[in-house]
């Protein structure tokens, strides 16, 4: 079928709108702040035959681009081989098993078959981050886990809804194994409602343009997405580009893990080889294959944002399965850090490998951590238990044209930190500080953006704190002569003393009582280009605004500032003097 370009564009926008409305419904109806406020969720449409991505909401987490396609494909395969009951109209499957195309256990996927004229036409699917899924610690981020069972309840694909009716026995199994079940019931209803909205909107689109026309448009869009990605790849010089990115530790053994990457461009395709990376680790920083693949896809989406959100855009990207490394975890390896942390180190490795090949497109490394901080306890004033989950932003890397953005969302998504007022209203905490992490941006011709500096105090009762973060040992990498961003810093104030965890940004079961505090200073982005080439007036402006000290201006940028007059002290002479001092 030959399609008019205007019709093709309108249908593409219509499919996108279906997913956007699913996203909106999910967030508006969800009970948990991490979904309702932080938008840690995603919705999409997937092909009936192979689970290929048709469209995904623009406001969904990019890391789910690959994992939801992968998990839908696994579900289809399991239905075909008879290990999972086949679909009927009104069914909704639930699954969070990381080894079946997932991320970590807290990311729970729903999949609903979509029928037209009695025929399975496609799959509607979404993912939401549940603040708790049981396990050893509230929030699921067990920094010391050595097997996945310690991280929470693992669900294979099962029908939570059967022909529109909720299976209360399965619901009972879920709610009996998680904390604060009443909130999870609210999230389940929101997640299901989003799929219902998607079904209604997709039917309207098909009624308007016809099933055959929309099917032809989807096939054409997939083909064009592949062609567009290949055209982008041709911008990269032929050859092999290598990099290394480091994970601080796995939370159990206090030594770094290496992500070693070689990217080879051959004609109009890219091949990614992680085979030199560290072996599987004891702690929760293993990555399942689906997350590793998705991390590569999202990194390339950052580099080539014009490539459409379609399975076709992934076809020219070939990831050699990293067997025998911590980037291809199998049961029972713990994986709670894979989606929010290891995925960002993988993306950082891609950026570092390609920044010299595409300096006009690729940035220095961003903060690269979601700052996963969970607090669980009992609120005596409300006489109820709670699980608070906080994610936070950090600095973006500088690029060839501008400084990095400060306190931006993580590399893997568009999730924003929930408003302080919402957190204080829902949980017995007080935010004593919420500001920029000054001085954290890596120096460069274009400096990195600044991270976040916040401190939260427990107001009443007792609680335990756990966190799985990264970049505490190594700051985000600078590029093309730029300096690294400042690392993540976590400080606990309890029992009258201040201390830092052994693993710097990973710890669990930290007991807190009223008045105890946790302070987190997230990383700044890496700098881009030689910092001695930065405009001295821009350095002066940063000092004037308190972003860097006078000493940092001199040592990091080679700029001497007259303290009394607050002006650059003979810029040319000062910079030559400092250049000589760095030789």
N, C-alpha and C positions, 0 to 999 in steps of 0.2 A: 504493500500500500504506500503510495506517494503522499507525503504530508506537506502541507503548506508550512513554511517556516514560522509564520505567526501562530498558527494552531499549535505547532510543536512547542513554542515558547509558552503559550498560554497553558497547555496541559502540564508542562514541567512546573510552572508556578502553581498550578492547581494541586498537583501531588505534594509539593512542598507545603502548601497551605494546610492540607489534611494533617500532615505531621506537626505543623506549628500549632494547630488547634488542639491536637492531642497533648502536646507539651503544656500548653496553657491550662487545659483542664486538669491535668495531673498536678501541677504546682498549686493551682487555686484550691483544689479539694484536699490536698494532702495535710495530715496532721503534723508531721515532723518538720521542724524548721529547716533541716538540711535539704529537704525537697521543696517545701513551700516558699522558703526565703532564699536558700542558696542554689536552688535549681540543679541539684545533683541528680539528674535523671535524663532520659532520652526516649524518644518515640520514633518509630520508623515503619516502612513498608518493605516487604521482602518477597521475592519471587516464589511461587508455589513449587516449582520444579527443583531448584537448587539453592534456595534461600538467599539469592543474590540481592544486594541492596538496591532498592528502587528509589527511595527517597528517605531522608531523615530530617527531623526538625532542626531549623537553624539555631535554636536555643538549646540543643542537646549537647551532651558532653562529646567532644570529638573522639575520645578514647573508645567510646562505644561504637564508633563507625565500623570497626572490624570485628569486635567481639560479638555484637548482635547478629551480624551476618553469619559469623562462624557458628554461633550457638543455634541459629535457626536451621542452618544446614545439617548440624548434628541431630537436631530434633527430627528433621525430615528423614534422615538416614535410619534413625532408630525406629521410626514408624514403619518404614519400608521393611526392615528386617524383623519386625514383630516384637521387638523388646519394649516398645511403648504402644499403648492402645491408639488406634487410629482416630482421626478427628471427626467431629460432627458439628453442625452449626450450633453456636452458643457455647462451645467448649472454650476453656482458658487453661493453658498449661502454665505451671510455675516451675522454675528451675534456678538454682544458684550454684550448681556444681562447677567449680573452677576448671576441672579437667574435661568438661564437655562444652568448651567454648566460652567459659566465663572469665571473670576477673577474680575478685575476692568474694568471700561468702556474703558480705553485706550488700553487694550489688545483686538484687533479685530481679529476675526476668519473667515477664508474662508474655505468652504468645497465643494469639487467637486466630483460628482459620477464618478466612473471609470467603464467603460463597456468593456466586452469581449464577442464577438459573440452575441451581443444584450442583454447580461445579466449583471445586476449590480454585479460587482465582489468585489469591496471594495470602500472605501472612501479615497480620498486624502484630507488632511487638513493642514492648517498652521495658526499660530498666529503671529501677529506683534504688537509691542507697538507703537501706534501712539502718537507723542509728544503732540497732542492736539485733543480733542474730543468735544470741546465747553465747556459749563458749566460756573460757576461763576468766575473761575480764569484760566489764561493761563496754560496749562499743565495738567489740570484736578485734581491736588492734592489740593483739597479744604479742608484745615485742620479744618474749622469750619462748614462744610456741615452737615445738619441734615436730609437731604433726598437725594435720589440718583439723582433726577432731577437737583440738584445744581452741580452735578459732570460732567454732560455732556449729550450728545445725546445717548439714549439707543435704540439699534436696535434689534428687534426680528429676527428670521431667515427669510430672504427674499432673492429672487434671484436677485443678482446684475448683473449677466450674465444669459441670457436665450438662450440656444442652441448656445452659443458662441457669442451672441450679447450683448453689454453693455446696460443695462437699464438706459438711461440718465435721466429719471425722478427721479429714486431712487438716482442716483449719485448727481443730483441737490439738493435733500433734504439734503444729507450728507454734501456737500460742502457749502451749505447755512447756516449751523449750526456750522461750525468749523472755527478756525482761520487759516490763511495761507493755503487756499485750494489748491493752485497749487502744494505745496509739497505733500499733501495727495494724489493727483491724481497720482503723481509719485510713491508713495508707493503702491497704489492700483494696478498699472500696474506691479510693481515688485512682489507683492504678487501673482497676477494671473499668471505671467510668471513662477514662481516657481512651481505652480501646473501643468502647461503645461509641464515643464521639467520632473516632476515626472511621468506624464502620459506616456511620450515617453520612459523614462528609464524602467518603469515597463512593458510596452509592450515588450521591447527588452528582458527582463528577462524571461517573460512568453513564448515568442517565442522560446527561447533557451531551456528551461527545460520542457515546457508543463504546461498547466493550472492545470491538475490533480496533477502533481508532486509537484508544488509549493503550491497548496492548502493543500496537505498532509504534506508538510514540515512545513507550518504555524501551523497546528494543533499539530504536534509533538513538535515543538518548544514551543508552549504554555504549553503543558503538562510537558515538561522537565523544563521549567522555574518555574512552581509551585513546582515540586519535588525539584529543587535546593534551592528555598527559604525555603521550609520545612526543608531541611537538615541544612541550616544556622540557622534556628530558634532553632533547637535541641542543638545548642551550648549554648543557654541561660538556666540557671538553672530554673527548674519549680518553679512557685510562682508568686507573684505580686510585681511589682516595681513601685514606685510613685515619683512624682516630682511636682514642681511648677515653672512656668516661668511668668514673669511680663511684661505687656505692660505699658509704662510710663503713658499714659492718652489717652483719645479718641480724643483730640483736642478741645473738647467743655467743658467737665467737668474735672477739673484738679485733678484727682485721678487715681491711677493705676488700671489696670484690671488684674485679675488672670487667668492663664491657669493652671488648676489642672488636672493632668493626672495620671491614674493608668494603667499599662501595665501588663497583665496576660498571662503567657505562659501556655498553656494547650496542652499536647502532642506536635504536630508540628505546632501549630497555635498560633497567637498572637491576643489578644483582647485589644483594646484601648478605655478607658472610660474617657471622658472629662466632665462628668456631673456635677462636682463640680466647673466648671469655672464660671466667672462673667456673669451676665445676659446681654442681648443686650444693646449696649451703644448708646448714643445720636449722637456721632460723627462718623467719617469715618473709625474707626478701627474695624468694624464688618467684619467677614469672612463668605462668602457663603459656603455651604456644599461642593461643588466641590473643592474649594481651601483647605478646612480643610482636606479632604480625600487625596488630592494630596500632602499636606505638610507631612502627615504621610508616604506616599509612598516614597517621595524623601528622608526623613530622614533615612528610612530603606535602601534605595539605597546607602546613604553615609556609613552606617554601613556595609552593605554587597554588595560592588560594583561588586562582581562576579555574582550576580543574573542578568540574562538577562533582557533587556528592552522588556518586553512582558506583556500582560495582565495576563498571568499565574503567574507572580511573585507577583501580588497583591492578588491572591485568598486566600492565608493563612492569610492575614491581615484583621482583622475585626474591623471596627471602629463603635462603638455604636453611633448612631446619637445623637449629643449633643443638643437635643431640649431644648429650654429655655435659651440657653447661647448665647454669642456674637459670637460663632463659628458656628452658624447655622442661618445666617441672612436671613430674608425674606423681600420682598418689603414692604415699601420704604426705608429700612435702608441704609444709605450711606456706601460705601465699598471701597473707593479709597485706603485705607491702607492695604487691605486684602492680596493682592498678594505679595507685596514687603516687608511688615513689619510683619503683624500678622502671615503669613505663616512661617516666620523665628522663631518667638517665639514658634510656635507649634513644629517645628523641634527641637528647643532648649529644649523644655520639653521632647521630646522623648530621646534626648541625655542624659539629666540629669537623666532620669528614668533608663536608661540602662547602664550607665557608670560603675557602680559597678558590674553589672552582666557580662559585657564584657569589662573590663578595657584595654584589648589588642586591641580592635577594636574601641572603642568610645572615642572621644576627649572631652576636656573641651569646653565650649560654644564658638562659633565664634562670630565675631562682630555683625552679625545678623541684619543688616539694609542695605537697598540699597541706603540710602542717597538721596532720591528723592528730587531734587531741581529744580524748574522751574522758569524761568525768561521770562517775556513777555513784549513787548513794541514796540516802533516805532523807527527805525534807521533813523535819519535825513540824514545821508550821503548816504544811499542807497535808501531813500524815500520808505521804505516798512516796514510792520509789521513783527514780528518774535516771535517765541516761542522756547526758549532754554530749553532743558531738560538734566540735569546732574545726572548721578548715580555715585557712588563711592564705593571703596572697603574698607576693614577693616582687622583687625588681625584675624587669625584663632586661635583656642584653642590649647594649648599644648596637647601632647598625651603621651602614655606610653614610647615612644622611642625618640621623638624629640620635639624641640620647634615648636610653631605654625608659619605658613607662615605669612609674613607681607604683608599688602595691597593686600590681596587676594580678589577674586570676592565673591559675596554674597552666602549664603547657598543655595539659591533657583536656582542658575543659573551659567552660565559661562560668563555672560555679563561682559565686561570690560569697564572701563571709556573711553569715546572717547578721542583721543589725544588732548592735549591742543592746538596744532597748528590748528587742524581742527575747534575747538570751536571758537578760536579767528578769524579765517578766515570767519566763517559763521555768527558770532554775534558780536555786539559792546562791547566786554568785553576784559579785560586783566587779566591774571592769575598772581598775584603778588607773589604767593608762591605755590609750589606743592612739598611736602616733606613727610617724615614719621612723624607720630604723636608719637614723642619720649616719652618714659616712659609709654606708654599706655598698653603694654603687661602685663597681670596679672602675679604675681610672682608664681613660682612653681619649682619643680625639673626640669620640662621642662616648661619654661615660655610661655605665649601667644605671638603671633605675634603682630606687631605694626599696628595701623591704619594709615589713611591718614590725612595730614594737608594741606588744600589748602585754598587760599583766592582769590576771584574773584572780580574785580572792573568794574563797569559800566563806559565805556569810553565816551559815548555821549548819548544825548537824555534823555528820562525818561522811567522808567519801573516799574513793580511790581514783587516782589519776593514771592514765596510760597514754602513751603516744608512740607512734611509728612515723618518724619524719626522716629527712636525709639532708645531705650537704652540711652536716655539722663538723666533719673533718676537713673536707675540701670545699672551697667556695666555687661558685659557678665560673666556668672557664671564660677568660678573655679571648679575643680573636684578633688576628693580624696586628699583634704588638700590644693589644690592650691588656690590662691587669684583671685578675680574678675578682669577682664580687666577694663581699664579706660572707663568712659561713653562717649557718644557723646556730643560734645560741639559746639554750634552754636552761633556766635557773629556777630551782625550787626553794622557797623560803618556808621552813617548817621547824617547829620545836626550837625556835630562837636562832636557827642557823641557816645559812644560805649555801646551797651546794648544786653541783652539776652532775648529771647521771654519767655512769661509766661509759656508756655508749653514746654520749653527747646528745643525741636527738632521738634516742629510743629507750624506753623504760616502761614498766608496767607495775600495777598494784602499789602505787605510791600512796601511803595513807595520809589523808589530810583531815584536819579538824578546823573549826571556825577560826578564821584569821590567817590561816595558811594561804600561801600564794604561789602561783606558777607564772613565770615570765617567759615569753617567747619572742625572740628577735629573728625574724625570717631573713633569708639571704637577699643580698642585692644582686643585680644582674652583672654579667661580665662587661668589661669595657671593650670598645672596638677602635682599633688604630692606636698609634703611638700617643700616649698621654702628653708628651712634651710638645705635640703639635696642636693641643687644644687652645682655643682662643682664651687668652688670659682674662678677658673681661667676663667670660662665662664662669671661669673658676672663681673670680671675685664675687660674682653674683651668688654662687653656691655658698661661699663663705659668709656673705652678708646675710643669707637666709638660714644659716646654722646647719647646712647640710654637711659641710666639712669644716675642720678646724684650720687655723693658720698653718700649723705644722703639717697637716695633711695636704694642704695646697702646695706647700714647698716640696715635700717628699714624694707625693704621688704625681703631681703635675709639673713640678719645676717652676712654680710661680711664687715669687716673693711678694708679699703684700705689706704695705706700709700700715702698721696697726693704728696709728693716730689718725691718718687721713682716710683710712679705708679705701686705698687705691692701689693699683699695681705699681710696684716699685721698679721704675725703668724697665718695662717689659722685655725689650730686646736684650739688654745687658743681663738682666736677671736670668732669662731663659738660657742664654749662652753659658752663663756661669753654672747653671744647674745641669745643662747638657754635659759640660765638661766633667762635672762631679759624678755623672752616672757612667762614664766610660771606664 
